[in-house]
Amino acid sequence: MIAMRRYSSGRAAGGRALFVCLWALLLGACATLPQPSAPDGAPARAELEFFTLEARFALRHDERSYSGLLSWRHLPARDEMFLASPLGQGMAEIVSDADGARLKGSDGKVHVAADVAALTEQVLGFPLPLERLSAWVLGRSGGPGRLLADAQGRPSSLAEDGWLIGYEYADDNPQALPIRLLVERPGTLELRLRIDEWGQGRAQARGRGDE
């Protein structure tokens, strides 16, 4: 078992260890994949309490940009995220639960913090709203916000606490889950997700490098 402890290697070293392979933005170069909708037998979007997803991401903060693959397992009291390079090489695992947030990098170092926002600020130098993302990806507000719906009654945009979230879907199914998400804090941070696969979350999530 890994002994969780703080490391003082600094933000720059931690950021390099976490995102060393994420500089090439390959989202546009990836082959077109089947358009995902709600998983077979899944409950209605509003009733989902747990899920897994496989996605490609592009993150921009100020003048820095990163991209890669995300495998995410969300449970009501726990999140597990596996980040990989665009070529599928494992880079980092993030676990968040009632005990706090922990990140294990590809170099074996472990970083710990009270929550994911503090953890990402420790490693990257700026916080990411990952704790809210589990609600946002399902079109739910994580707090007071303004949610707009499309013609099918699905979330189309959300404004919350200075964040703007936009949604795209593969078809007109009223219960479809989004295939694209744009999360931005105008002028500061932009996160794009291209979701290739949704699951119901009970099975163990796997990173692309495990396939």
PyMOL CGO cylinders between C-alpha atoms (Angstrom):
from pymol import cmd
from pymol.cgo import CYLINDER

trace = [
    CYLINDER, 0.00, 0.00, 0.00, 1.25, 3.48, -0.85, 0.3, 1, 1, 1, 1, 1, 1,
    CYLINDER, 1.25, 3.48, -0.85, 1.98, 5.70, 2.14, 0.3, 1, 1, 1, 1, 1, 1,
    CYLINDER, 1.98, 5.70, 2.14, 0.25, 8.98, 1.40, 0.3, 1, 1, 1, 1, 1, 1,
    CYLINDER, 0.25, 8.98, 1.40, 2.43, 11.97, 2.23, 0.3, 1, 1, 1, 1, 1, 1,
    CYLINDER, 2.43, 11.97, 2.23, 3.16, 15.44, 0.94, 0.3, 1, 1, 1, 1, 1, 1,
    CYLINDER, 3.16, 15.44, 0.94, 6.03, 16.10, -1.40, 0.3, 1, 1, 1, 1, 1, 1,
    CYLINDER, 6.03, 16.10, -1.40, 7.84, 19.41, -1.69, 0.3, 1, 1, 1, 1, 1, 1,
    CYLINDER, 7.84, 19.41, -1.69, 9.08, 19.01, -5.26, 0.3, 1, 1, 1, 1, 1, 1,
    CYLINDER, 9.08, 19.01, -5.26, 7.22, 22.18, -6.26, 0.3, 1, 1, 1, 1, 1, 1,
    CYLINDER, 7.22, 22.18, -6.26, 4.51, 23.02, -8.69, 0.3, 1, 1, 1, 1, 1, 1,
    CYLINDER, 4.51, 23.02, -8.69, 6.72, 23.04, -11.77, 0.3, 1, 1, 1, 1, 1, 1,
    CYLINDER, 6.72, 23.04, -11.77, 8.08, 19.53, -11.22, 0.3, 1, 1, 1, 1, 1, 1,
    CYLINDER, 8.08, 19.53, -11.22, 4.66, 18.16, -10.33, 0.3, 1, 1, 1, 1, 1, 1,
    CYLINDER, 4.66, 18.16, -10.33, 3.10, 19.78, -13.38, 0.3, 1, 1, 1, 1, 1, 1,
    CYLINDER, 3.10, 19.78, -13.38, 5.75, 18.30, -15.65, 0.3, 1, 1, 1, 1, 1, 1,
    CYLINDER, 5.75, 18.30, -15.65, 5.26, 14.84, -14.16, 0.3, 1, 1, 1, 1, 1, 1,
    CYLINDER, 5.26, 14.84, -14.16, 1.50, 15.05, -14.59, 0.3, 1, 1, 1, 1, 1, 1,
    CYLINDER, 1.50, 15.05, -14.59, 1.28, 16.63, -18.05, 0.3, 1, 1, 1, 1, 1, 1,
    CYLINDER, 1.28, 16.63, -18.05, 4.62, 15.83, -19.71, 0.3, 1, 1, 1, 1, 1, 1,
    CYLINDER, 4.62, 15.83, -19.71, 2.92, 14.29, -22.75, 0.3, 1, 1, 1, 1, 1, 1,
    CYLINDER, 2.92, 14.29, -22.75, -0.05, 16.66, -23.02, 0.3, 1, 1, 1, 1, 1, 1,
    CYLINDER, -0.05, 16.66, -23.02, 1.36, 19.44, -25.18, 0.3, 1, 1, 1, 1, 1, 1,
    CYLINDER, 1.36, 19.44, -25.18, 0.17, 18.25, -28.61, 0.3, 1, 1, 1, 1, 1, 1,
    CYLINDER, 0.17, 18.25, -28.61, -3.50, 19.07, -29.07, 0.3, 1, 1, 1, 1, 1, 1,
    CYLINDER, -3.50, 19.07, -29.07, -4.58, 15.99, -31.03, 0.3, 1, 1, 1, 1, 1, 1,
    CYLINDER, -4.58, 15.99, -31.03, -8.33, 16.19, -30.57, 0.3, 1, 1, 1, 1, 1, 1,
    CYLINDER, -8.33, 16.19, -30.57, -8.92, 17.30, -34.12, 0.3, 1, 1, 1, 1, 1, 1,
    CYLINDER, -8.92, 17.30, -34.12, -6.60, 14.63, -35.51, 0.3, 1, 1, 1, 1, 1, 1,
    CYLINDER, -6.60, 14.63, -35.51, -8.32, 11.68, -33.82, 0.3, 1, 1, 1, 1, 1, 1,
    CYLINDER, -8.32, 11.68, -33.82, -10.47, 9.39, -35.91, 0.3, 1, 1, 1, 1, 1, 1,
    CYLINDER, -10.47, 9.39, -35.91, -14.20, 9.96, -35.75, 0.3, 1, 1, 1, 1, 1, 1,
    CYLINDER, -14.20, 9.96, -35.75, -15.79, 7.56, -33.27, 0.3, 1, 1, 1, 1, 1, 1,
    CYLINDER, -15.79, 7.56, -33.27, -19.42, 6.40, -32.94, 0.3, 1, 1, 1, 1, 1, 1,
    CYLINDER, -19.42, 6.40, -32.94, -21.59, 9.07, -31.37, 0.3, 1, 1, 1, 1, 1, 1,
    CYLINDER, -21.59, 9.07, -31.37, -22.50, 8.00, -27.80, 0.3, 1, 1, 1, 1, 1, 1,
    CYLINDER, -22.50, 8.00, -27.80, -25.92, 8.46, -26.26, 0.3, 1, 1, 1, 1, 1, 1,
    CYLINDER, -25.92, 8.46, -26.26, -27.36, 7.24, -22.97, 0.3, 1, 1, 1, 1, 1, 1,
    CYLINDER, -27.36, 7.24, -22.97, -26.02, 3.75, -22.10, 0.3, 1, 1, 1, 1, 1, 1,
    CYLINDER, -26.02, 3.75, -22.10, -28.39, 0.83, -22.71, 0.3, 1, 1, 1, 1, 1, 1,
    CYLINDER, -28.39, 0.83, -22.71, -30.67, 0.31, -19.72, 0.3, 1, 1, 1, 1, 1, 1,
    CYLINDER, -30.67, 0.31, -19.72, -29.40, 3.45, -17.99, 0.3, 1, 1, 1, 1, 1, 1,
    CYLINDER, -29.40, 3.45, -17.99, -31.80, 5.40, -15.79, 0.3, 1, 1, 1, 1, 1, 1,
    CYLINDER, -31.80, 5.40, -15.79, -32.99, 8.81, -16.90, 0.3, 1, 1, 1, 1, 1, 1,
    CYLINDER, -32.99, 8.81, -16.90, -30.30, 11.47, -16.87, 0.3, 1, 1, 1, 1, 1, 1,
    CYLINDER, -30.30, 11.47, -16.87, -31.88, 13.23, -13.89, 0.3, 1, 1, 1, 1, 1, 1,
    CYLINDER, -31.88, 13.23, -13.89, -31.77, 9.98, -11.87, 0.3, 1, 1, 1, 1, 1, 1,
    CYLINDER, -31.77, 9.98, -11.87, -28.12, 9.07, -12.49, 0.3, 1, 1, 1, 1, 1, 1,
    CYLINDER, -28.12, 9.07, -12.49, -26.09, 8.86, -9.28, 0.3, 1, 1, 1, 1, 1, 1,
    CYLINDER, -26.09, 8.86, -9.28, -23.00, 7.15, -10.67, 0.3, 1, 1, 1, 1, 1, 1,
    CYLINDER, -23.00, 7.15, -10.67, -21.36, 6.85, -14.07, 0.3, 1, 1, 1, 1, 1, 1,
    CYLINDER, -21.36, 6.85, -14.07, -18.18, 6.07, -15.95, 0.3, 1, 1, 1, 1, 1, 1,
    CYLINDER, -18.18, 6.07, -15.95, -17.00, 7.90, -19.01, 0.3, 1, 1, 1, 1, 1, 1,
    CYLINDER, -17.00, 7.90, -19.01, -14.12, 7.79, -21.47, 0.3, 1, 1, 1, 1, 1, 1,
    CYLINDER, -14.12, 7.79, -21.47, -13.23, 11.13, -22.99, 0.3, 1, 1, 1, 1, 1, 1,
    CYLINDER, -13.23, 11.13, -22.99, -10.62, 13.23, -24.72, 0.3, 1, 1, 1, 1, 1, 1,
    CYLINDER, -10.62, 13.23, -24.72, -9.84, 16.56, -23.14, 0.3, 1, 1, 1, 1, 1, 1,
    CYLINDER, -9.84, 16.56, -23.14, -8.17, 19.85, -24.03, 0.3, 1, 1, 1, 1, 1, 1,
    CYLINDER, -8.17, 19.85, -24.03, -7.32, 22.29, -21.26, 0.3, 1, 1, 1, 1, 1, 1,
    CYLINDER, -7.32, 22.29, -21.26, -6.14, 25.86, -21.69, 0.3, 1, 1, 1, 1, 1, 1,
    CYLINDER, -6.14, 25.86, -21.69, -5.10, 28.16, -18.85, 0.3, 1, 1, 1, 1, 1, 1,
    CYLINDER, -5.10, 28.16, -18.85, -3.65, 31.56, -19.75, 0.3, 1, 1, 1, 1, 1, 1,
    CYLINDER, -3.65, 31.56, -19.75, -0.89, 30.72, -22.25, 0.3, 1, 1, 1, 1, 1, 1,
    CYLINDER, -0.89, 30.72, -22.25, -0.57, 27.03, -21.34, 0.3, 1, 1, 1, 1, 1, 1,
    CYLINDER, -0.57, 27.03, -21.34, -2.38, 24.20, -23.12, 0.3, 1, 1, 1, 1, 1, 1,
    CYLINDER, -2.38, 24.20, -23.12, -2.68, 20.48, -22.37, 0.3, 1, 1, 1, 1, 1, 1,
    CYLINDER, -2.68, 20.48, -22.37, -4.55, 17.56, -23.95, 0.3, 1, 1, 1, 1, 1, 1,
    CYLINDER, -4.55, 17.56, -23.95, -5.01, 13.86, -23.35, 0.3, 1, 1, 1, 1, 1, 1,
    CYLINDER, -5.01, 13.86, -23.35, -7.40, 11.07, -22.42, 0.3, 1, 1, 1, 1, 1, 1,
    CYLINDER, -7.40, 11.07, -22.42, -9.62, 10.80, -19.37, 0.3, 1, 1, 1, 1, 1, 1,
    CYLINDER, -9.62, 10.80, -19.37, -11.15, 7.67, -17.82, 0.3, 1, 1, 1, 1, 1, 1,
    CYLINDER, -11.15, 7.67, -17.82, -13.50, 8.67, -15.00, 0.3, 1, 1, 1, 1, 1, 1,
    CYLINDER, -13.50, 8.67, -15.00, -15.52, 6.64, -12.50, 0.3, 1, 1, 1, 1, 1, 1,
    CYLINDER, -15.52, 6.64, -12.50, -17.98, 8.68, -10.42, 0.3, 1, 1, 1, 1, 1, 1,
    CYLINDER, -17.98, 8.68, -10.42, -19.78, 7.29, -7.37, 0.3, 1, 1, 1, 1, 1, 1,
    CYLINDER, -19.78, 7.29, -7.37, -21.91, 9.30, -4.91, 0.3, 1, 1, 1, 1, 1, 1,
    CYLINDER, -21.91, 9.30, -4.91, -19.03, 9.62, -2.42, 0.3, 1, 1, 1, 1, 1, 1,
    CYLINDER, -19.03, 9.62, -2.42, -15.95, 8.89, -4.53, 0.3, 1, 1, 1, 1, 1, 1,
    CYLINDER, -15.95, 8.89, -4.53, -14.33, 9.89, -7.82, 0.3, 1, 1, 1, 1, 1, 1,
    CYLINDER, -14.33, 9.89, -7.82, -11.54, 8.03, -9.61, 0.3, 1, 1, 1, 1, 1, 1,
    CYLINDER, -11.54, 8.03, -9.61, -9.85, 9.66, -12.61, 0.3, 1, 1, 1, 1, 1, 1,
    CYLINDER, -9.85, 9.66, -12.61, -7.12, 8.20, -14.78, 0.3, 1, 1, 1, 1, 1, 1,
    CYLINDER, -7.12, 8.20, -14.78, -5.28, 10.64, -17.05, 0.3, 1, 1, 1, 1, 1, 1,
    CYLINDER, -5.28, 10.64, -17.05, -3.24, 9.48, -20.04, 0.3, 1, 1, 1, 1, 1, 1,
    CYLINDER, -3.24, 9.48, -20.04, -1.29, 11.06, -22.85, 0.3, 1, 1, 1, 1, 1, 1,
    CYLINDER, -1.29, 11.06, -22.85, -2.92, 11.35, -26.30, 0.3, 1, 1, 1, 1, 1, 1,
    CYLINDER, -2.92, 11.35, -26.30, -1.18, 8.05, -27.21, 0.3, 1, 1, 1, 1, 1, 1,
    CYLINDER, -1.18, 8.05, -27.21, -2.73, 6.25, -24.23, 0.3, 1, 1, 1, 1, 1, 1,
    CYLINDER, -2.73, 6.25, -24.23, 0.27, 6.12, -21.91, 0.3, 1, 1, 1, 1, 1, 1,
    CYLINDER, 0.27, 6.12, -21.91, -0.73, 6.30, -18.25, 0.3, 1, 1, 1, 1, 1, 1,
    CYLINDER, -0.73, 6.30, -18.25, 0.28, 9.51, -16.55, 0.3, 1, 1, 1, 1, 1, 1,
    CYLINDER, 0.28, 9.51, -16.55, -1.68, 10.10, -13.33, 0.3, 1, 1, 1, 1, 1, 1,
    CYLINDER, -1.68, 10.10, -13.33, -4.45, 8.79, -11.11, 0.3, 1, 1, 1, 1, 1, 1,
    CYLINDER, -4.45, 8.79, -11.11, -6.64, 11.09, -9.02, 0.3, 1, 1, 1, 1, 1, 1,
    CYLINDER, -6.64, 11.09, -9.02, -8.88, 9.77, -6.24, 0.3, 1, 1, 1, 1, 1, 1,
    CYLINDER, -8.88, 9.77, -6.24, -11.24, 12.03, -4.31, 0.3, 1, 1, 1, 1, 1, 1,
    CYLINDER, -11.24, 12.03, -4.31, -13.40, 10.90, -1.38, 0.3, 1, 1, 1, 1, 1, 1,
    CYLINDER, -13.40, 10.90, -1.38, -14.33, 11.82, 2.18, 0.3, 1, 1, 1, 1, 1, 1,
    CYLINDER, -14.33, 11.82, 2.18, -10.67, 11.50, 3.22, 0.3, 1, 1, 1, 1, 1, 1,
    CYLINDER, -10.67, 11.50, 3.22, -9.50, 14.14, 0.74, 0.3, 1, 1, 1, 1, 1, 1,
    CYLINDER, -9.50, 14.14, 0.74, -7.88, 14.07, -2.70, 0.3, 1, 1, 1, 1, 1, 1,
    CYLINDER, -7.88, 14.07, -2.70, -4.80, 12.12, -3.77, 0.3, 1, 1, 1, 1, 1, 1,
    CYLINDER, -4.80, 12.12, -3.77, -2.81, 12.15, -6.99, 0.3, 1, 1, 1, 1, 1, 1,
    CYLINDER, -2.81, 12.15, -6.99, -0.26, 9.53, -8.01, 0.3, 1, 1, 1, 1, 1, 1,
    CYLINDER, -0.26, 9.53, -8.01, 1.90, 10.57, -10.95, 0.3, 1, 1, 1, 1, 1, 1,
    CYLINDER, 1.90, 10.57, -10.95, 3.70, 8.40, -13.48, 0.3, 1, 1, 1, 1, 1, 1,
    CYLINDER, 3.70, 8.40, -13.48, 6.89, 8.96, -11.49, 0.3, 1, 1, 1, 1, 1, 1,
    CYLINDER, 6.89, 8.96, -11.49, 5.32, 7.27, -8.45, 0.3, 1, 1, 1, 1, 1, 1,
    CYLINDER, 5.32, 7.27, -8.45, 5.09, 10.44, -6.38, 0.3, 1, 1, 1, 1, 1, 1,
    CYLINDER, 5.09, 10.44, -6.38, 1.90, 11.01, -4.42, 0.3, 1, 1, 1, 1, 1, 1,
    CYLINDER, 1.90, 11.01, -4.42, 0.37, 14.41, -3.72, 0.3, 1, 1, 1, 1, 1, 1,
    CYLINDER, 0.37, 14.41, -3.72, -2.43, 14.87, -1.19, 0.3, 1, 1, 1, 1, 1, 1,
    CYLINDER, -2.43, 14.87, -1.19, -4.77, 17.76, -0.38, 0.3, 1, 1, 1, 1, 1, 1,
    CYLINDER, -4.77, 17.76, -0.38, -8.09, 18.45, 1.31, 0.3, 1, 1, 1, 1, 1, 1,
    CYLINDER, -8.09, 18.45, 1.31, -9.98, 18.49, -2.00, 0.3, 1, 1, 1, 1, 1, 1,
    CYLINDER, -9.98, 18.49, -2.00, -9.43, 18.32, -5.75, 0.3, 1, 1, 1, 1, 1, 1,
    CYLINDER, -9.43, 18.32, -5.75, -9.33, 22.09, -6.22, 0.3, 1, 1, 1, 1, 1, 1,
    CYLINDER, -9.33, 22.09, -6.22, -6.52, 22.39, -3.67, 0.3, 1, 1, 1, 1, 1, 1,
    CYLINDER, -6.52, 22.39, -3.67, -4.78, 19.36, -5.19, 0.3, 1, 1, 1, 1, 1, 1,
    CYLINDER, -4.78, 19.36, -5.19, -4.76, 20.75, -8.73, 0.3, 1, 1, 1, 1, 1, 1,
    CYLINDER, -4.76, 20.75, -8.73, -3.59, 24.13, -7.47, 0.3, 1, 1, 1, 1, 1, 1,
    CYLINDER, -3.59, 24.13, -7.47, -0.76, 22.38, -5.64, 0.3, 1, 1, 1, 1, 1, 1,
    CYLINDER, -0.76, 22.38, -5.64, 0.33, 20.46, -8.74, 0.3, 1, 1, 1, 1, 1, 1,
    CYLINDER, 0.33, 20.46, -8.74, -0.51, 22.84, -11.59, 0.3, 1, 1, 1, 1, 1, 1,
    CYLINDER, -0.51, 22.84, -11.59, -0.49, 26.23, -9.92, 0.3, 1, 1, 1, 1, 1, 1,
    CYLINDER, -0.49, 26.23, -9.92, -4.21, 26.84, -10.51, 0.3, 1, 1, 1, 1, 1, 1,
    CYLINDER, -4.21, 26.84, -10.51, -7.39, 25.12, -9.27, 0.3, 1, 1, 1, 1, 1, 1,
    CYLINDER, -7.39, 25.12, -9.27, -9.67, 23.06, -11.51, 0.3, 1, 1, 1, 1, 1, 1,
    CYLINDER, -9.67, 23.06, -11.51, -13.41, 22.77, -10.72, 0.3, 1, 1, 1, 1, 1, 1,
    CYLINDER, -13.41, 22.77, -10.72, -13.37, 18.96, -10.85, 0.3, 1, 1, 1, 1, 1, 1,
    CYLINDER, -13.37, 18.96, -10.85, -15.65, 18.56, -7.83, 0.3, 1, 1, 1, 1, 1, 1,
    CYLINDER, -15.65, 18.56, -7.83, -18.38, 20.49, -9.67, 0.3, 1, 1, 1, 1, 1, 1,
    CYLINDER, -18.38, 20.49, -9.67, -17.72, 18.71, -12.95, 0.3, 1, 1, 1, 1, 1, 1,
    CYLINDER, -17.72, 18.71, -12.95, -19.57, 15.55, -11.87, 0.3, 1, 1, 1, 1, 1, 1,
    CYLINDER, -19.57, 15.55, -11.87, -22.77, 17.64, -11.66, 0.3, 1, 1, 1, 1, 1, 1,
    CYLINDER, -22.77, 17.64, -11.66, -22.03, 19.78, -14.70, 0.3, 1, 1, 1, 1, 1, 1,
    CYLINDER, -22.03, 19.78, -14.70, -21.39, 16.83, -17.02, 0.3, 1, 1, 1, 1, 1, 1,
    CYLINDER, -21.39, 16.83, -17.02, -24.95, 15.65, -16.29, 0.3, 1, 1, 1, 1, 1, 1,
    CYLINDER, -24.95, 15.65, -16.29, -26.39, 19.12, -16.80, 0.3, 1, 1, 1, 1, 1, 1,
    CYLINDER, -26.39, 19.12, -16.80, -26.93, 19.83, -13.14, 0.3, 1, 1, 1, 1, 1, 1,
    CYLINDER, -26.93, 19.83, -13.14, -25.97, 22.92, -11.22, 0.3, 1, 1, 1, 1, 1, 1,
    CYLINDER, -25.97, 22.92, -11.22, -23.49, 22.38, -8.39, 0.3, 1, 1, 1, 1, 1, 1,
    CYLINDER, -23.49, 22.38, -8.39, -24.90, 25.49, -6.68, 0.3, 1, 1, 1, 1, 1, 1,
    CYLINDER, -24.90, 25.49, -6.68, -26.98, 28.56, -7.53, 0.3, 1, 1, 1, 1, 1, 1,
    CYLINDER, -26.98, 28.56, -7.53, -26.92, 28.94, -11.29, 0.3, 1, 1, 1, 1, 1, 1,
    CYLINDER, -26.92, 28.94, -11.29, -28.90, 29.56, -14.47, 0.3, 1, 1, 1, 1, 1, 1,
    CYLINDER, -28.90, 29.56, -14.47, -29.66, 26.49, -16.58, 0.3, 1, 1, 1, 1, 1, 1,
    CYLINDER, -29.66, 26.49, -16.58, -31.12, 26.76, -20.09, 0.3, 1, 1, 1, 1, 1, 1,
    CYLINDER, -31.12, 26.76, -20.09, -32.70, 23.86, -21.99, 0.3, 1, 1, 1, 1, 1, 1,
    CYLINDER, -32.70, 23.86, -21.99, -32.86, 23.03, -25.70, 0.3, 1, 1, 1, 1, 1, 1,
    CYLINDER, -32.86, 23.03, -25.70, -35.97, 22.11, -27.70, 0.3, 1, 1, 1, 1, 1, 1,
    CYLINDER, -35.97, 22.11, -27.70, -35.82, 18.53, -26.33, 0.3, 1, 1, 1, 1, 1, 1,
    CYLINDER, -35.82, 18.53, -26.33, -35.71, 19.76, -22.73, 0.3, 1, 1, 1, 1, 1, 1,
    CYLINDER, -35.71, 19.76, -22.73, -32.04, 18.85, -22.26, 0.3, 1, 1, 1, 1, 1, 1,
    CYLINDER, -32.04, 18.85, -22.26, -29.44, 21.16, -20.72, 0.3, 1, 1, 1, 1, 1, 1,
    CYLINDER, -29.44, 21.16, -20.72, -27.94, 23.40, -23.39, 0.3, 1, 1, 1, 1, 1, 1,
    CYLINDER, -27.94, 23.40, -23.39, -26.03, 25.90, -21.26, 0.3, 1, 1, 1, 1, 1, 1,
    CYLINDER, -26.03, 25.90, -21.26, -25.34, 26.60, -17.61, 0.3, 1, 1, 1, 1, 1, 1,
    CYLINDER, -25.34, 26.60, -17.61, -23.98, 29.70, -15.88, 0.3, 1, 1, 1, 1, 1, 1,
    CYLINDER, -23.98, 29.70, -15.88, -22.78, 29.22, -12.32, 0.3, 1, 1, 1, 1, 1, 1,
    CYLINDER, -22.78, 29.22, -12.32, -20.51, 31.30, -10.10, 0.3, 1, 1, 1, 1, 1, 1,
    CYLINDER, -20.51, 31.30, -10.10, -18.59, 32.81, -13.01, 0.3, 1, 1, 1, 1, 1, 1,
    CYLINDER, -18.59, 32.81, -13.01, -18.37, 29.53, -14.95, 0.3, 1, 1, 1, 1, 1, 1,
    CYLINDER, -18.37, 29.53, -14.95, -20.06, 28.93, -18.31, 0.3, 1, 1, 1, 1, 1, 1,
    CYLINDER, -20.06, 28.93, -18.31, -20.85, 25.39, -19.47, 0.3, 1, 1, 1, 1, 1, 1,
    CYLINDER, -20.85, 25.39, -19.47, -22.10, 24.44, -22.93, 0.3, 1, 1, 1, 1, 1, 1,
    CYLINDER, -22.10, 24.44, -22.93, -23.46, 21.06, -24.11, 0.3, 1, 1, 1, 1, 1, 1,
    CYLINDER, -23.46, 21.06, -24.11, -23.70, 19.18, -27.42, 0.3, 1, 1, 1, 1, 1, 1,
    CYLINDER, -23.70, 19.18, -27.42, -25.58, 15.93, -28.12, 0.3, 1, 1, 1, 1, 1, 1,
    CYLINDER, -25.58, 15.93, -28.12, -25.39, 13.22, -30.77, 0.3, 1, 1, 1, 1, 1, 1,
    CYLINDER, -25.39, 13.22, -30.77, -29.13, 13.05, -31.51, 0.3, 1, 1, 1, 1, 1, 1,
    CYLINDER, -29.13, 13.05, -31.51, -32.56, 14.34, -30.47, 0.3, 1, 1, 1, 1, 1, 1,
    CYLINDER, -32.56, 14.34, -30.47, -33.18, 11.78, -27.70, 0.3, 1, 1, 1, 1, 1, 1,
    CYLINDER, -33.18, 11.78, -27.70, -34.57, 13.78, -24.74, 0.3, 1, 1, 1, 1, 1, 1,
    CYLINDER, -34.57, 13.78, -24.74, -32.59, 11.57, -22.32, 0.3, 1, 1, 1, 1, 1, 1,
    CYLINDER, -32.59, 11.57, -22.32, -29.32, 11.65, -24.29, 0.3, 1, 1, 1, 1, 1, 1,
    CYLINDER, -29.32, 11.65, -24.29, -26.15, 12.33, -22.37, 0.3, 1, 1, 1, 1, 1, 1,
    CYLINDER, -26.15, 12.33, -22.37, -23.84, 14.98, -23.83, 0.3, 1, 1, 1, 1, 1, 1,
    CYLINDER, -23.84, 14.98, -23.83, -20.98, 14.05, -26.12, 0.3, 1, 1, 1, 1, 1, 1,
    CYLINDER, -20.98, 14.05, -26.12, -19.23, 17.41, -25.89, 0.3, 1, 1, 1, 1, 1, 1,
    CYLINDER, -19.23, 17.41, -25.89, -18.79, 19.77, -22.98, 0.3, 1, 1, 1, 1, 1, 1,
    CYLINDER, -18.79, 19.77, -22.98, -17.21, 23.22, -22.91, 0.3, 1, 1, 1, 1, 1, 1,
    CYLINDER, -17.21, 23.22, -22.91, -16.38, 24.55, -19.45, 0.3, 1, 1, 1, 1, 1, 1,
    CYLINDER, -16.38, 24.55, -19.45, -14.90, 28.01, -19.30, 0.3, 1, 1, 1, 1, 1, 1,
    CYLINDER, -14.90, 28.01, -19.30, -14.13, 30.88, -17.04, 0.3, 1, 1, 1, 1, 1, 1,
    CYLINDER, -14.13, 30.88, -17.04, -13.93, 33.61, -19.69, 0.3, 1, 1, 1, 1, 1, 1,
    CYLINDER, -13.93, 33.61, -19.69, -10.46, 34.98, -20.21, 0.3, 1, 1, 1, 1, 1, 1,
    CYLINDER, -10.46, 34.98, -20.21, -8.83, 32.55, -17.78, 0.3, 1, 1, 1, 1, 1, 1,
    CYLINDER, -8.83, 32.55, -17.78, -9.55, 28.85, -18.27, 0.3, 1, 1, 1, 1, 1, 1,
    CYLINDER, -9.55, 28.85, -18.27, -11.16, 26.63, -20.89, 0.3, 1, 1, 1, 1, 1, 1,
    CYLINDER, -11.16, 26.63, -20.89, -11.76, 22.87, -20.62, 0.3, 1, 1, 1, 1, 1, 1,
    CYLINDER, -11.76, 22.87, -20.62, -13.20, 20.88, -23.53, 0.3, 1, 1, 1, 1, 1, 1,
    CYLINDER, -13.20, 20.88, -23.53, -14.39, 17.29, -23.20, 0.3, 1, 1, 1, 1, 1, 1,
    CYLINDER, -14.39, 17.29, -23.20, -15.19, 15.00, -26.15, 0.3, 1, 1, 1, 1, 1, 1,
    CYLINDER, -15.19, 15.00, -26.15, -16.97, 12.06, -24.51, 0.3, 1, 1, 1, 1, 1, 1,
    CYLINDER, -16.97, 12.06, -24.51, -16.53, 8.83, -26.47, 0.3, 1, 1, 1, 1, 1, 1,
    CYLINDER, -16.53, 8.83, -26.47, -18.27, 6.41, -24.10, 0.3, 1, 1, 1, 1, 1, 1,
    CYLINDER, -18.27, 6.41, -24.10, -20.70, 6.52, -21.17, 0.3, 1, 1, 1, 1, 1, 1,
    CYLINDER, -20.70, 6.52, -21.17, -21.25, 3.72, -18.66, 0.3, 1, 1, 1, 1, 1, 1,
    CYLINDER, -21.25, 3.72, -18.66, -23.33, 3.26, -15.52, 0.3, 1, 1, 1, 1, 1, 1,
    CYLINDER, -23.33, 3.26, -15.52, -20.40, 3.26, -13.14, 0.3, 1, 1, 1, 1, 1, 1,
    CYLINDER, -20.40, 3.26, -13.14, -20.64, -0.01, -11.20, 0.3, 1, 1, 1, 1, 1, 1,
    CYLINDER, -20.64, -0.01, -11.20, -17.83, -1.71, -13.12, 0.3, 1, 1, 1, 1, 1, 1,
    CYLINDER, -17.83, -1.71, -13.12, -14.25, -0.68, -12.46, 0.3, 1, 1, 1, 1, 1, 1,
    CYLINDER, -14.25, -0.68, -12.46, -13.19, 2.12, -14.77, 0.3, 1, 1, 1, 1, 1, 1,
    CYLINDER, -13.19, 2.12, -14.77, -10.09, 1.51, -16.89, 0.3, 1, 1, 1, 1, 1, 1,
    CYLINDER, -10.09, 1.51, -16.89, -7.64, 3.87, -18.52, 0.3, 1, 1, 1, 1, 1, 1,
    CYLINDER, -7.64, 3.87, -18.52, -6.95, 3.64, -22.22, 0.3, 1, 1, 1, 1, 1, 1,
    CYLINDER, -6.95, 3.64, -22.22, -3.53, 2.22, -21.53, 0.3, 1, 1, 1, 1, 1, 1,
    CYLINDER, -3.53, 2.22, -21.53, -5.12, -0.85, -19.88, 0.3, 1, 1, 1, 1, 1, 1,
    CYLINDER, -5.12, -0.85, -19.88, -7.06, -1.92, -22.93, 0.3, 1, 1, 1, 1, 1, 1,
]
cmd.load_cgo(trace, "trace")
